[in-house]
Amino acid sequence: MRNSFSLRGEVKRDRTLTMNFNNSTLTDIKGTEYIFGLGYVFKDVKVNTRFTGKKTTLKGDVNLRADVSLRDNLTQIRSVDEDNNQISGGQRLFSIKFAADYRLSANLTASFYYNHQTSRYAISTTFPRQAINGGFNIIYNLGGN
């Protein structure tokens, strides 16, 4: 967009069918994912530093991105010989991802990331899970691009 905002929306669908000839079953794995993303760029942000002992001013763009996604997976085992379908697995995944990066020079970029994932399983024998990770990255590009 003209005002440094960016919007993103995605819908992903997948399906995998596997035939087992030994016991005449068909394994059906279906997945649907909805993703909504938002971004913003702060132009020409100045940062004063003293890395080498003398005062220098860095000037670059700060790029912020956030994604929210919801994914549903379901695994069913279908018997070909008889009318018997059973849910054998699956889960609902909810995730929030955030990333911010700042280009310190033509070859050096600093970034921060945060990922939060929650999953609930379709069968009652598995407990819900949460995973949170975050951190900083310093990326040095040897190619100069």
Disulfide bonds with the S-S distance in Angstrom:
none
